[in-house]
């Protein structure tokens, strides 16, 4: 792979030996900052990517995983996942370039953005990235003009997605016939269908049932018009939990066997983003401020009104940094307190966690129970791998991301080597003394 050729000086993966764990790596990084400026940092477990891949192939072997780069654009993640044979879903030119520079074949890239800039379509044509998502006639005409050799995936709307947003997303079943006829007239290939069932869906059996039935109808329409469609992309919606994956698998398997059996020759894709990377990254932040605030509450009965006191802590990272997903409506789970700040049987108190700005939106966790903390203590946030961490600091106006330290156990490392992951010259042994 070529993606690590231009890594910054000092970049390493720490190989854990002699009983060392990821917690030991975190401890050492914290100790290094004891007498220096206490900056936030991230520790990434590359072995977790391998373990998640094994889980995926075991639970849903028919679904070929395509990783959406919007979840995590770090070159290290891309290196490992590409070596494992994943495809990639790109939403913009920067992501396409990152995938191509990392050696990902153009045929393993899907350009997903619904409304693409002209320069993006031209770049896709130049680099022979042919799989593009399309949902309307204007986009179809643009692609036909700038990238006539494209292979289109029609974005199909679903009831489950419409239920959670007021914004129209995807083409309706009724409009697909017209899009297929227009593509035929323009001489553009249509090779498949893509749809999305949100993670929040409470009835996956019903949602996938409707979506797959609609997709089957689109495949039949396309066949009538002479198209040979062979790709079905069931989109994202995989959190990483065993329960949710089993729930989706039990809903999907009988439906796929009914509408798209293996003998149909249809390749079934999925976009497990959070599933692969969320659990692989932990963020350590430092408490930089503390105050006690009083919250008033109104009781349901007369005279039940009262006041509660809670601790309000300020951290050196907030929603304008690695917690940016909070601004998109995603909840951030309460952190763990680093062991150096813990006392046995410590009492816990209502607490809120804010970022370093005075912006009223810069609230990371509204209310949780924590022991009383002091300025300088460390908090550890798990499952931070799908929060947009990347190595492209400077390509936007956002704050620079905290530094990321990568680690892997010896056994995971050897498995990665066997899978073709090559990080020669970037390894340092980490062992307990």
C-alpha positions in Angstrom: 0.0 0.0 0.0 1.2 3.5 -0.7 -0.8 5.5 1.9 1.9 5.6 4.5 4.7 6.8 2.3 4.4 10.4 3.5 3.7 9.9 7.2 5.1 12.5 9.6 8.5 11.9 11.2 8.3 9.9 14.4 5.1 8.0 13.3 5.1 4.5 14.9 2.9 1.6 15.8 3.6 0.2 19.3 3.8 -3.6 19.4 2.4 -4.7 22.7 4.4 -7.6 24.3 5.1 -9.0 27.7 1.5 -8.6 29.0 1.3 -4.9 28.0 -2.2 -3.7 27.1 -3.8 -0.6 25.6 -4.4 0.8 29.1 -0.6 0.7 29.6 -0.1 2.8 26.5 -2.6 5.3 27.8 -0.9 5.4 31.2 2.5 6.1 29.7 1.2 8.9 27.5 -0.4 10.5 30.6 2.8 10.1 32.6 4.7 11.7 29.8 2.6 14.8 30.2 2.7 15.0 34.0 5.2 17.9 33.9 4.3 19.3 30.5 1.2 20.8 28.8 -1.6 18.3 29.2 -2.9 17.9 25.7 -5.6 15.5 24.6 -4.6 12.4 22.6 -6.1 9.3 21.0 -4.9 5.7 21.2 -6.0 3.5 18.4 -6.0 -0.3 18.5 -5.3 -1.6 15.0 -5.9 -5.1 16.1 -9.6 -4.2 16.9 -10.1 -3.6 13.2 -9.0 -7.2 12.5 -11.3 -8.6 15.2 -14.3 -6.7 13.9 -13.5 -7.9 10.4 -13.6 -11.5 11.6 -16.9 -10.9 13.4 -18.4 -9.4 10.2 -17.3 -12.2 8.0 -18.6 -14.7 10.5 -22.0 -13.1 11.1 -22.9 -11.8 7.5 -20.6 -13.6 5.1 -22.6 -12.7 2.0 -22.3 -8.9 2.6 -19.2 -7.5 1.0 -18.1 -4.6 3.3 -17.4 -1.1 1.9 -16.1 1.3 4.4 -17.4 4.9 4.3 -14.3 7.1 4.7 -16.4 9.9 6.3 -16.3 7.8 9.5 -12.5 7.7 9.8 -10.0 8.9 7.2 -6.8 8.0 9.0 -4.3 6.4 6.6 -3.6 3.7 9.1 -7.2 2.6 9.2 -7.4 2.7 5.4 -4.2 0.6 5.2 -5.5 -2.2 7.3 -9.0 -2.3 5.9 -7.8 -2.1 2.3 -5.4 -5.0 3.0 -8.4 -7.0 4.3 -10.1 -6.6 1.0 -12.7 -3.9 1.9 -14.1 -1.5 -0.7 -14.5 2.2 0.1 -17.3 4.7 -0.1 -16.1 8.3 -0.8 -18.1 11.5 -0.6 -15.7 14.1 -1.9 -12.5 14.6 -3.9 -10.2 14.5 -0.9 -11.5 11.0 0.1 -11.2 9.7 -3.5 -7.6 11.0 -3.6 -6.8 9.4 -0.3 -8.1 6.0 -1.3 -6.3 6.1 -4.7 -3.0 7.3 -3.1 -3.3 4.3 -0.7 -3.4 1.9 -3.6 -7.2 1.1 -3.5 -8.2 -0.1 -7.0 -10.7 2.3 -8.7 -13.2 -0.5 -9.1 -13.3 -0.8 -5.2 -14.5 2.8 -4.8 -18.1 4.0 -4.8 -18.7 7.8 -5.1 -21.7 8.3 -2.9 -22.5 12.0 -2.7 -25.9 12.6 -4.3 -25.2 16.1 -5.7 -21.6 16.1 -7.0 -19.6 19.1 -8.1 -18.5 19.1 -11.7 -14.9 18.8 -10.7 -15.6 15.7 -8.6 -17.3 13.9 -11.6 -14.4 14.9 -13.9 -11.9 13.6 -11.4 -13.8 10.3 -11.1 -13.7 10.0 -14.9 -10.0 10.9 -15.0 -9.1 8.2 -12.4 -11.5 5.6 -13.8 -13.7 5.6 -10.6 -16.8 4.3 -12.3 -19.3 3.4 -9.6 -21.4 6.6 -8.8 -24.6 7.0 -6.9 -27.5 8.8 -8.6 -31.0 9.7 -7.5 -32.4 12.3 -9.9 -32.5 13.3 -13.6 -30.3 16.4 -13.2 -27.5 14.3 -11.7 -28.0 11.7 -14.4 -27.6 14.3 -17.1 -24.4 15.7 -15.4 -22.8 12.3 -15.2 -23.8 11.4 -18.8 -22.0 14.5 -20.0 -18.9 14.4 -17.9 -18.4 10.6 -17.2 -20.2 8.6 -19.9 -18.4 5.4 -18.8 -19.8 5.6 -15.3 -21.7 2.7 -13.8 -24.6 4.0 -11.8 -26.2 2.8 -8.6 -29.7 4.2 -8.2 -30.3 5.6 -4.7 -33.7 4.3 -3.6 -35.7 6.0 -0.8 -36.9 3.9 2.1 -39.7 4.3 4.6 -37.4 3.9 7.5 -35.2 6.8 6.4 -38.2 9.0 5.5 -39.5 8.4 9.0 -36.5 10.0 10.7 -36.0 13.0 8.5 -38.1 15.6 6.7 -35.6 15.8 3.9 -36.3 13.8 0.8 -33.6 11.2 0.3 -33.4 8.9 -2.7 -35.6 8.2 -5.7 -39.0 6.8 -5.1 -40.0 3.5 -6.7 -42.3 5.4 -9.0 -39.6 7.7 -10.3 -37.1 4.9 -10.9 -38.7 3.8 -14.1 -38.3 7.3 -15.6 -34.6 7.4 -14.4 -33.9 4.1 -16.0 -35.5 5.2 -19.3 -33.5 8.4 -19.2 -30.3 6.5 -18.6 -31.1 4.2 -21.5 -31.6 7.2 -23.8 -28.4 8.8 -22.6 -26.4 5.6 -23.0 -25.3 5.4 -19.4 -25.0 2.1 -17.6 -27.1 1.4 -14.5 -25.6 -1.6 -12.6 -27.4 -1.6 -9.3 -29.4 -0.2 -6.4 -28.4 1.3 -3.1 -30.6 2.2 -0.1 -30.2 3.0 3.6 -32.0 1.7 6.7 -30.9 3.9 9.7 -29.4 2.4 12.9 -32.3 3.9 14.8 -34.9 1.7 13.0 -37.0 -0.1 15.5 -38.5 -2.6 13.0 -35.6 -3.9 10.8 -37.6 -6.8 9.5 -40.3 -4.5 8.1 -37.9 -1.8 6.9 -35.6 -4.3 5.0 -38.6 -6.1 3.7 -40.0 -3.0 2.0 -36.6 -1.8 0.8 -35.6 -5.2 -0.7 -39.0 -5.6 -2.3 -38.7 -2.2 -3.9 -35.1 -3.0 -5.0 -36.3 -6.2 -6.6 -38.9 -4.2 -8.6 -36.2 -1.8 -9.8 -34.0 -4.8 -10.9 -37.0 -6.2 -12.9 -37.7 -2.8 -14.5 -34.0 -2.5 -15.5 -34.0 -6.0 -17.0 -37.1 -5.0 -19.1 -35.1 -2.1 -20.5 -32.0 -4.2 -21.3 -29.8 -3.3 -18.3 -27.8 -6.0 -16.6 -27.8 -5.0 -12.9 -25.7 -7.0 -10.5 -25.0 -4.8 -7.4 -27.2 -4.3 -4.4 -25.9 -2.0 -1.7 -27.9 -2.1 1.5 -26.1 0.9 3.0 -25.0 1.7 6.5 -26.8 1.2 9.8 -24.4 -1.1 11.7 -23.5 0.1 15.2 -21.0 -2.7 16.1 -23.0 -4.3 18.9 -23.5 -8.1 18.7 -27.2 -7.7 19.4 -27.8 -5.2 16.6 -25.7 -7.2 14.1 -27.6 -10.4 14.9 -30.9 -8.5 14.6 -30.0 -7.2 11.2 -28.7 -10.6 10.0 -31.9 -12.4 11.1 -34.0 -9.8 9.3 -31.9 -9.8 6.1 -31.0 -13.4 5.5 -34.5 -14.8 4.6 -35.3 -11.7 2.6 -32.2 -11.8 0.6 -32.8 -15.5 -0.1 -36.3 -14.6 -1.4 -35.5 -11.5 -3.5 -31.8 -11.9 -4.4 -30.7 -15.6 -3.9 -27.0 -16.4 -4.4 -27.8 -18.0 -7.8 -29.1 -14.6 -9.0 -25.5 -13.5 -9.4 -26.2 -10.2 -7.5 -23.3 -9.0 -5.4 -24.6 -7.7 -2.0 -22.7 -4.8 -0.4 -23.0 -3.0 2.9 -21.4 0.0 4.5 -20.3 -0.9 8.0 -18.5 2.3 9.2 -18.9 2.5 12.9 -18.9 -1.2 13.1 -15.3 -1.4 12.1 -13.7 1.6 13.8 -15.8 2.9 16.7 -14.4 0.5 19.4 -10.8 0.8 18.1 -10.2 4.3 19.4 -10.1 5.8 22.8 -9.8 9.6 23.5 -8.0 10.9 26.6 -8.9 14.5 27.6 -7.8 16.6 30.5 -9.9 18.6 33.0 -8.9 22.3 32.7 -11.6 23.9 34.8 -14.2 23.2 37.4 -17.1 25.0 39.1 -20.3 24.2 41.1 -23.5 25.2 39.5 -27.1 25.2 40.8 -29.9 23.7 38.7 -33.6 24.6 39.6 -36.3 22.0 38.9 -40.0 22.2 39.0 -41.9 19.4 40.7 -45.1 17.9 39.5 -46.9 18.7 42.8 -47.2 22.1 44.5 -44.2 22.6 46.8 -42.0 20.1 45.0 -39.8 22.7 43.4 -36.2 22.5 44.5 -32.6 23.0 43.6 -29.7 20.6 42.8 -26.0 21.3 42.8 -23.8 19.7 40.3 -20.2 19.9 39.2 -19.5 21.5 35.9 -16.1 20.5 34.4 -14.3 22.1 31.4 -12.1 19.8 29.2 -9.4 20.7 26.7 -11.5 19.3 23.8 -15.1 19.9 22.9 -17.7 19.8 20.1 -15.5 21.9 17.8 -12.9 19.2 18.0 -13.2 15.4 18.3 -16.7 15.6 19.8 -18.1 17.2 16.7 -20.7 14.4 16.2 -22.5 15.9 19.2 -23.5 18.8 17.0 -25.2 16.3 14.6 -27.4 15.0 17.4 -25.3 12.0 18.4 -25.0 11.4 22.2 -21.6 11.0 23.8 -21.4 8.4 26.5 -20.1 9.3 29.9 -16.3 8.7 30.2 -14.3 6.7 32.6 -12.0 8.4 35.1 -8.4 7.6 34.8 -7.3 5.4 37.6 -4.8 8.0 39.0 -7.7 10.2 39.9 -9.8 7.5 41.6 -10.1 6.6 45.2 -11.6 3.4 46.5 -15.4 3.8 47.2 -15.4 7.4 46.0 -18.8 9.0 46.1 -20.3 10.1 42.8 -22.1 13.4 42.0 -24.2 14.9 39.2 -21.7 16.3 36.7 -21.7 17.9 33.3 -18.8 18.1 30.8 -18.1 21.0 28.6 -15.5 21.9 26.0 -13.0 24.7 26.4 -15.0 27.5 24.7 -17.7 29.7 26.2 -20.1 28.7 23.5 -23.4 27.4 24.9 -23.4 24.6 22.4 -20.0 23.3 23.6 -21.6 20.7 26.0 -20.2 17.2 25.5 -22.1 15.3 28.2 -25.1 17.1 29.7 -25.4 15.1 32.9 -23.7 12.0 34.3 -22.5 10.7 37.7 -18.8 11.1 38.4 -16.5 11.2 41.5 -15.4 14.7 42.3 -12.6 15.6 40.0 -9.7 18.1 40.2 -8.2 20.3 37.5 -5.5 18.2 35.8 -7.4 14.8 36.1 -7.9 12.7 33.0 -11.1 11.4 31.4 -11.2 8.5 29.0 -13.8 8.3 26.2 -14.2 5.0 24.5 -15.8 4.1 21.1 -14.4 7.3 19.5 -13.3 5.8 16.2 -16.3 6.9 14.2 -16.1 10.6 15.2 -14.4 11.8 12.1 -10.8 11.3 13.2 -8.4 11.7 10.3 -5.0 12.8 9.3 -6.2 15.6 7.1 -5.8 18.4 9.6 -5.7 21.7 7.7 -8.1 20.7 4.9 -11.0 22.4 6.7 -11.5 25.2 9.1 -12.0 22.8 12.0 -9.6 22.6 15.0 -6.7 20.3 14.5 -7.3 16.8 15.7 -5.5 15.4 18.8 -2.4 13.2 18.0 -3.2 9.5 17.5 -0.9 6.8 18.9 -1.4 3.4 17.3 -0.8 0.0 19.0 -1.4 -3.7 18.3 -0.8 -6.9 20.2 1.8 -9.3 18.9 -0.8 -11.8 17.8 -2.9 -9.1 16.0 0.2 -7.8 14.4 1.2 -11.2 12.9 -2.4 -11.6 11.6 -2.1 -8.2 9.9 1.2 -9.2 8.3 -0.4 -12.3 7.0 -3.3 -10.2 5.5 -0.8 -8.1 3.7 -0.5 -5.0 6.0 2.9 -3.5 5.5 4.1 -0.9 8.0 7.9 -1.7 7.7 10.1 0.6 9.8 7.2 2.0 11.8 7.1 -0.4 14.7 8.4 -0.1 18.2 8.1 -2.7 20.9 6.1 -1.7 24.0 6.6 -4.0 27.0 6.0 -3.8 30.7 9.3 -3.4 32.7 
